Amino acid sequence: MTHPLLTCDISKSWIKVSELNLDHSKAKDKVIINITERYRNHLITYYFLKKWEDRLIFAGTKKEHELFCFQNKLEIPLLVVDNFLHLAQEIQSSKFLLGNQSMCYNISNAMKHKRLLEMCKGAPNCYPIGEGGHGFLHQDALEIFMNKFMK
């Protein structure tokens, strides 16, 4: 803002990662779910994901994974990664990312990987910017996007 010559176009990808050997990818063709406890939209529930349970994988801490699965009556695996580069590679190899305002979402947003953002009404500090990004505030919108993207 104060140095206009140093600005960049964040509607385009600004993080590039090397391809993960897809034979080693745990998230290949799966939807990565990353829902943390912070910046939640408590009007949203994820029970309806049960029909796609075999196509989902959760990225986050063990506690976040257990809480998400317990609250939504889901049994999905936890994605275990070695480091943040590995996480970015798994995101890149996934079908898309469904997350709230977290690091995983921001990595996906920076790569312009297909993504859905649970937006927090109280602190909307993340926005889908550029190609492949969609946000939602209401359950109906989430379910419409999920049905469209899962085809």
N, C-alpha and C positions, 0 to 999 in steps of 0.2 A: 504494500500500500504506500509506503514512504519512498520506495525505490522502484518506480515503474519499469525501469529497464531490466530488473531482476525478476519480474513476474513470469509465470509460466501458465500454460493452458492446462488446467487440471481436468478438463473434459476428456483429455487423451491419457492413455496409459503412461504412468511415470515410474513404475517399477517393473522391471523385467527380470525373470528368474529363468535359470536353465531348466530344460525339460527334465522331469523325473522319469527314470526308466519305468514305463507303465507296467511292466511285469512286477515291479516292486510297490506300485501305488496301492494303498489300501482304500483310497477314495475314488478311484477311477470309475466314472459313470454313476457315482453316488451323489446324493445331496449332503453337503456338510451342514450340520446344524451347530450353531454356536450361540447359545442363549445364556448370558451371564445374569447375576443377580442385580447388577446396577443398570440404571437407565431402562427400566422395564415399562411396558405399556400393559398394565394389569387388566385391561379389557380383552386381551388376547389369550386364547388357549390353543393348545397344540394337540388335543385328543384326536382330532380328525386325521392326524398323520399316521395313525395305526395301519391304514390300508397300504401305506408305502414303507412300512417298517423295515422290510428287507432291502430297501434302496437308500437307507439313511445311515449316516455315521456322525457321531458327535465329536466336535473339537472343543477342548476346554479342559478345565481341571477335573479331577476325579469327583470332587464335591459338586461341581456344577452339573456334571454328567448324571450323577446319582439323583440330584434334586430334580433335574429336568425330566428324567425317566419316571421318577416316583410321582411327580405332580401330574404328568400326562399319561400315565399308565402305558408307557412304551418300554420296549426292550430293544435298544439299539446299541451297537458297539461303540466303544471309546476309541478315537483315533489317537494313537500314541506316536509322537514325533520326537526326533532327536534335537531339533533346534528350530529357530524361526525360518531359516531358509527351507528346511524340510516341510514346515507347515505351509509356506507359500507355494511350494511345489505341489503339495497335496491339494490345496485350494485350486490351483491351476488345472489339475487333472480331474477335478470333480465336475459333475453336471452343472451345479451351481451352489451358491452358499446362501443359507437362510440364517440371518443373525440379527442381534440387536447392536446397539452402539458400542462396539468393542474393537479390539485390535484386529481380530479376524475379519470383521466387516471392512475395516479401513484398509487392510492389505488387499482384499478383494476389490474394493473401490479403486485403489491405486492401480491395480492391474487391469481394471475394466472387465473383470470376469463377471459373468452373469450372477446377479445377486439380488436378494430381497432383504429389506431392512425393516425391522420392527422399530418404528419411530416412537420415541418417548415424548409425550405431550409436555411434561414438566421441564425437560431440558433437551430440546431438539438440536443437539450440537453435531449431528452427522446427517448428511444428505446424500442421496444417490446422485452422483454427478457423472454425466457421460453415458455412453452406450452400455446397455446391459443392466443398468441400475433401476430398481423400483423400490419405493417405500410404501408402507401402509400404516394406517392408524386404526383401522377397523377390521374385525374378524372377516367380514364378507370380502373385503379387498384381498386379504391374505389367501383365503380359500380360492378365489378366482385366479390369482397369480399361480398358486400351487397347481391347480388343475391344468392350467395352460402350460406351465413349464414341465410338468410330469408326462405330458403326451409324447 
